[in-house]
Amino acid sequence: MSLRLRALPGQDPEEFLKAFHQVTQVEDADVAARVQAAVKSPAFFVGPLTRDFEESITRFHDAYLEAIST
């Protein structure tokens, strides 16, 4: 991945990148912890895939099932 940052004169784009990374890392850790807690909940269940939004997953599952059935 290539990322280009522009900064005003006298500003360090690397400092922004470090701060941005810290914020997103903290957010990601929080989201991951909440998802794990939700999955452990007795109210959690796996539902069907949504063909409109998860078509690539559905195609993979269909191809896999076809491959193992032959």
KACORHU-V414089 format. One record per run of one state. SS is the DSSP state (H for helix, E for strand, C for the rest). FROM is the first residue (numbers start at 1). LEN is the number of residues. If there is no record, write none. Layout:
ss:SS from:FROM len:LEN
ss:SS from:FROM len:LEN
This chain:
ss:C from:1 len:12
ss:H from:13 len:27
ss:C from:40 len:15
ss:H from:55 len:15
ss:C from:70 len:1
